[in-house]
Amino acid sequence: MVAGGDWGEFEDAILREFHQRKAPAIVVFNKSDLGRPAAGLGERLRKEKVSCVETVANRGEGVLALREALVRAAPEEFINAPSMISDLVPPGELAVLVVPIDKEAPKGRLIQPQVQAIRELLDGDSYCMVVKERELRDALERLKRPPVLVVTDSQAFLKVAGDTPPDVKITSFSILLARQKGDLAQFVQGALAIEGLKPGDRVLVAEACSHHPITDDIGRVKIPRWLRQYVGGALDIHTIQGHDFPDDLASYQLVVHCGACMWNRRELLTRMLRCRQAGVPICNYGMTIAYTLGIFDRALGPFPDALETYRRWKAERAKGSGPAS
Amino acid sequence: MVAGGDWGEFEDAILREFHQRKAPAIVVFNKSDLGRPAAGLGERLRKEKVSCVETVANRGEGVLALREALVRAAPEEFINAPSMISDLVPPGELAVLVVPIDKEAPKGRLIQPQVQAIRELLDGDSYCMVVKERELRDALERLKRPPVLVVTDSQAFLKVAGDTPPDVKITSFSILLARQKGDLAQFVQGALAIEGLKPGDRVLVAEACSHHPITDDIGRVKIPRWLRQYVGGALDIHTIQGHDFPDDLASYQLVVHCGACMWNRRELLTRMLRCRQAGVPICNYGMTIAYTLGIFDRALGPFPDALETYRRWKAERAKGSGPAS
């Protein structure tokens, strides 16, 4: 928002950053009663496909035009978000959602990806069973026909893989989020990087929310433990929370990111882009867990393209050429 | 909170109101560096079992003592809330939750009572199926053993009653909330008052949240329509939203209240008390719907005490004596 039509190098830099991130931009000239934008500016911005709106905020002038510009500029995904689960479960079919209740589960609630999955299934005319990992076997036994998909919290992956018949597909909420909000192929490549980790390597564990970690926290305790066990030695693990992302990304051998359930797609993709620029592989919680527990193939079962990519890269790596970037 | 130890008739009146509502009270003497409470006051308050804390808020003094007093004064239900559903579904058993997706359902979400029910079932080592009313019949067909309970949004009561085998108990989220947050017996009495409504009677529809009503709103369109159909004529229906409750309660023949899912038990019980004081029957949305649709007996099936009360009052009413107050 530019007051009184001032425009300079600073504004140009912001706009370039927006273009680079492919973020839609609206330029709002506020206090337009005190000064209008320079003659050629509006024309130049329109050529760059940037919407311009003039407002006088303290009188409410132009606010409706601004709202309309916001709706027009909103990316398609705001209107029709890519689906998280409904394309994997046909109408009239059943999914089973495995929801462990650990110490960090807020009282009386379900976490956002669980609610989102239930709602998407209902919106898609399918339905679901919601069950803890301990009751999963009984719940599956109770069905005349098996579900088309079992989705679990990553923390219960091993037990769920054991209790679900091999012909039933399983995946995790975290992998569903990776597909919906991130770039599944880049995460697959990130998981492969776990294979190359050596004791002493630097790993950044990044969490979107700044929750208060308690005993057995997934990002601080469980994932570091599984990674160490897989690598067979100590790792130099750093943990961050919230919106800051370090500048020395290139100094890490791997970034492990949470599902970013409370973020929008753009925010996570921006981080993935920064990792690609820094040449550091990034993986998410669920895929890291599936990889270190040795059930990566099964967890990618519902996503044949990603599974194919993984198998190809794995074969290339085995031949010593490493995954393509 | 009383600054500098001032205490007068105003404070006494507030305290009396608290005692009358059986609300625990803590008296905080703030600015206690500028003035302490009068000599006899502390002693008098302690005799009334009122906790007293002295603080200097701008220096943070006494804040820890205040927090401790809050925890001590918190009612038992804050620590161990009465259960909404888990006592009706034994460990290892299955409940089916019917969740219609209407135009007012916020995108990507489930409403609070639905989430609360799912979570309580998981906490109680049971599990659930979540399904729209349209897929309910298929979902039940898919089971080898029927569920022990079907809970529906009140709006789908008739269809759910039709699609659920007669030996399976059904109720609504609204009735579960009535039991957990209100007084089921008083609501049963309120439902009976629907029987005595005459065309032209005044009905107050009260909603806790101030959401933006749209087409076919339950409180503004559906319940008034069902009530009119049951009574067989026009009613004088008033609608209120939020925390204000009218002073002329006695001028209504019936109050119909929403489930108050976003309120605590005290707030709803306070309203029920005010209705009792004004001599006006109060019923909630789900029980009103069940009553006007003629499935009240079945909806009370899971609650034998309430069902017995209802049948007794109904029998008394049939003999012309009306329900006991």
Interface residues (C-beta under 8 A of the other chain):
Chain A: A81 G92 L94 V99 I101 G108 R109 L110 V115 Q116 I118 R119 E120 L121 L122 D123 D125 S126 Y127 C128 M129 V130 V131 K132 R134 E135 D138 A139 E141 R142 L143 K144 R145
Chain B: A81 G92 L94 V99 I101 G108 R109 L110 V115 Q116 I118 R119 E120 L121 L122 D123 D125 S126 Y127 C128 M129 V130 V131 K132 R134 E135 D138 A139 E141 R142 L143 K144 R145
